[in-house]
Amino acid sequence: MKKNPLVFLIITVVLFISGCSSASEELPDTYVEGSDFQYMYLGISDFPLVQKGEEGYYFLWNNFIYYYDERQEIIVPLCSKADCLHDQETDQEKLEACNAYIDCLVDTGIAYSDGNIYCVEMGTGREPSVLYRVSSDGSGKEKLYEWKEEGRQLVHWIVHRDVLYYTVNSYSVNDEEIEDYYAFCCIPLSGRGKLKEKQIYEPESGVDIVAFGTPTAYGNHIYFSLIGNREGWDGSDETGLDYIYNKTFVYDIRTDEIAEITIPDQAASETIGGVAFWKDKIIFTPFDGKRGYLADGDWYIAELDGSDPQILLTTKQGYNLFSDGKYLYLSNANMNQLGKDESPKLYRVYDEDMEEIDTFTTDDLTPADFAIGNPEKCYRVYYTDDGEFGLTCWDKSVIGSLNGAEIRFVDIPYSTAAKE
């Protein structure tokens, strides 16, 4: 069959401009388990610390990746080498050869996508940031990508549909002054454009950046935020609200377009600091700095590209709303922990019809607004002062019968038997 040269040209152009697309670009605009960014494992931390695999869970702790096998109820280092001592090894060369070992200065998250585990060593500016990929069965490890440019450092990152999305902060020294540069970028981990870096967004000039990144993703959309101040702020509280620059952006991976998430008639003092996901849509609230944390505020639900925002719920604007895909959780925990809300710490649980079906609280050791996990179970990393660590689990089958009671987490320690 003869090829139509016009059709071939169109396909070639589309493949060229798509930049960070991969074979996964054909996936639907919904959540696809096993391929998509696991937003339900992102709590108040900047990075997911636990990831769900096909038959168990993965987590990064103290330079090692561990795997929890739910069926055998055991935690093991993610390395299948028969002669490897894993985290008991004392020889540095052999330690680095362990497939579970990742040389991270701090635990900077973990990602599961399409049968692989990804971790990033952030670097120091002088030392390069490095992306590692480890097979989900522990059979192999590779240094997949290295940012060799001096002064270029990763800040936040996620893996979504086999593409790495991240923010970078680069600096250079000119005439004894340090110049900062920020950008939001991506690198396909498979497909035609594999390991070719692409810049997606560069912040506009005239903004002193405080924080940039915290990316999340759902379907064919990537979200990231920028927190800063417009130039001219003198540092006083009286002028701060006039110069504040807090924005959340959405990037469509199919069209390569970027838009800002907003609401109609949004006031200059209202800022949108991020999104959550509910029923294949985004939910978010504009925070008005002039009215205080406990003033009433509206939560909106909108299409994934930010269009057609509608009021979903009215509550205190300092409260948080997040989901696990089945339930929606409204929490005052962060306000309570910060001392801004004197009412008892309480989580309210809503079903898909926005009917409140339960309430619960947590003990004082549970972080405020912890990563809520999937609809069945919530896993968190725990550790003690004497060196014990592992996962701790909340079984969500009790939802509907709690009536404000304190939820119970059950510890799954990394035992001595697992180390041998």
Secondary structure as GFF3:
##gff-version 3
##sequence-region A 1 420
A	DSSP	alpha_helix	5	17	.	.	.	ID=ss1
A	DSSP	three_ten_helix	23	26	.	.	.	ID=ss2
A	DSSP	three_ten_helix	39	41	.	.	.	ID=ss3
A	DSSP	beta_strand	50	52	.	.	.	ID=ss4
A	DSSP	beta_strand	56	61	.	.	.	ID=ss5
A	DSSP	beta_strand	64	69	.	.	.	ID=ss6
A	DSSP	beta_strand	74	77	.	.	.	ID=ss7
A	DSSP	three_ten_helix	86	88	.	.	.	ID=ss8
A	DSSP	alpha_helix	92	97	.	.	.	ID=ss9
A	DSSP	beta_strand	111	113	.	.	.	ID=ss10
A	DSSP	beta_strand	116	121	.	.	.	ID=ss11
A	DSSP	beta_strand	129	135	.	.	.	ID=ss12
A	DSSP	beta_strand	141	147	.	.	.	ID=ss13
A	DSSP	beta_strand	152	160	.	.	.	ID=ss14
A	DSSP	beta_strand	163	174	.	.	.	ID=ss15
A	DSSP	beta_strand	177	188	.	.	.	ID=ss16
A	DSSP	beta_strand	198	201	.	.	.	ID=ss17
A	DSSP	beta_strand	207	218	.	.	.	ID=ss18
A	DSSP	beta_strand	221	230	.	.	.	ID=ss19
A	DSSP	alpha_helix	237	243	.	.	.	ID=ss20
A	DSSP	beta_strand	244	252	.	.	.	ID=ss21
A	DSSP	beta_strand	257	260	.	.	.	ID=ss22
A	DSSP	beta_strand	270	272	.	.	.	ID=ss23
A	DSSP	beta_strand	276	278	.	.	.	ID=ss24
A	DSSP	beta_strand	281	284	.	.	.	ID=ss25
A	DSSP	beta_strand	286	288	.	.	.	ID=ss26
A	DSSP	beta_strand	296	302	.	.	.	ID=ss27
A	DSSP	beta_strand	310	316	.	.	.	ID=ss28
A	DSSP	beta_strand	320	323	.	.	.	ID=ss29
A	DSSP	beta_strand	328	331	.	.	.	ID=ss30
A	DSSP	alpha_helix	333	337	.	.	.	ID=ss31
A	DSSP	beta_strand	347	350	.	.	.	ID=ss32
A	DSSP	beta_strand	356	360	.	.	.	ID=ss33
A	DSSP	beta_strand	377	383	.	.	.	ID=ss34
A	DSSP	beta_strand	389	395	.	.	.	ID=ss35
A	DSSP	three_ten_helix	396	398	.	.	.	ID=ss36
A	DSSP	beta_strand	410	413	.	.	.	ID=ss37
A	DSSP	alpha_helix	416	419	.	.	.	ID=ss38
###
